[in-house]
């Protein structure tokens, strides 16, 4: 089995069942902020614009309900007494409301994260001012006040806009950093010197045209002085005292402080934007990972979302663990890993069905999760159930296939997908054919958990074949294809006239992102 893991499920359950004590070197989490909004995963239409059909990947509109009461009981029975008292204090102060529900959700998860973290490890919790002060109290209690290391201010360059009379636009997030002990991994990171600093401090040029500054030796040994003399790095002052030359190209820069203004957010035009409103730039995660882990260490993200943490970890030769509660997010991460690293990345997915019985179990447990998972098998993006109307009523997913790969203005075809988890019959295929026609789609995929009947197969074949005209290399393929879950699990592929899938927004290859990072590092203002 691979060292890297993607887990589908509630991170509290996953942590308790799968992650051993003191097995993780670094934790980064960007939990939902209780901002009373639904986060959507955005997909592109064939013309590159945002799709009108949005999918609610998860919601952070918290409510105090039976689940909150169960979580409170869990804390009361299993958490240290001082943490129990803190949670009770929150509830007494806030009442049994949305925010209290959010804190009750976070407390047991932070306890589990403390358990799995190595003594030399650190945790970075990314949050905004809505929750940061409450979360800091939780972290103080669980990780200890003495192990609080920093509150990092990430200035996102762009504010959230005018907020009305008496309010400033918000332009920063907080990242709370705690270690587990006083003996923790930390690798100092550096910012490049500003041009103004270079001109004022490194304002001398040697005989080879290299910039340097003269610096006094301080207390040192004659042996060290001799080494500087041998390498020609001694400057003799008019008063007869000597100084050493410090060359600009040999200096690492200014040690990084706790205000980060040089990393841009993932804006609407970014090549690696995948559509998560909470998506963080890879450069932000790279900085955290470089600072608090070494190559070969294990990095954990329990709210993995679109997978920025695992992509950064893979780039930096760390092992990684990602957890998310939706099959949609797992599908997005798998697609992103493939786009970025190709077949070189190795990992296991835990929690996805691997056989027919597992698929039946997921269908019984959660119809929508089954639907998202089934769509991931054919790499289709879901259509929001709440926004289906008219011709879209029979559609569960959509794919776009580029039939002119290599051209700057690709020609795409639309493939609609319907997923069936229960009993199917010939009328379902007949109705699906009508949906394909009404949505002006070139092809349709009928994905079924049960085996199709002979009349269903005949009805699908009666639609004939599709082949785009005038496209070199295109082949004919059935216009309506029935695929069973068992066939897809066994590796059966969909037949397309050409196969260049443009359904999901694509992440850049590793080399593309590195080039972008260089540009970011040397740009101060947006």
Secondary structure, DSSP 8 states (H G I E B T S, - for coil): --S-EEEES-HHHHHHHH--TT-EEEEEE------S-EEEE--B-TTSSB-S--EEEEE-----SHHHHHHHHHHHHHS-HHHHHHHHHHHHHH-SSHHHHHHHHHHHHHHHHHHHEEEEEEEEEEE-TTTHHHHHHHHHHHH-GGGEEEEEEEE-SS-----STT-----EEEEEEEESSSS------EE---HHHHHHHS-EE-TTS-EEEEEE--S--HHHHHHHHHTT-EEE-TTS-EEEEEEGGG---EE--SEE-S-----TT-TT--S-TT---HHHHHHHHHHH--TT-EEEESS-TT-HHHHHHHHTT-EEEEEES-HHHHHHHHHHHHHHHGGG---EEESS--SHHHHHHHHHH-HHHHHHHHHHHTT-EE--GGG--GGGGG-SEEEEEESSTT-SS--EEEEEEEEE-S---HHHHHHHHHHHHHTT-SEEEEEESS---HHHHHHHHTT-EE--TT-TT---EESEEEEEHHHHHTT-----SS--B-SS-----HHHHHHHHHHHHT----
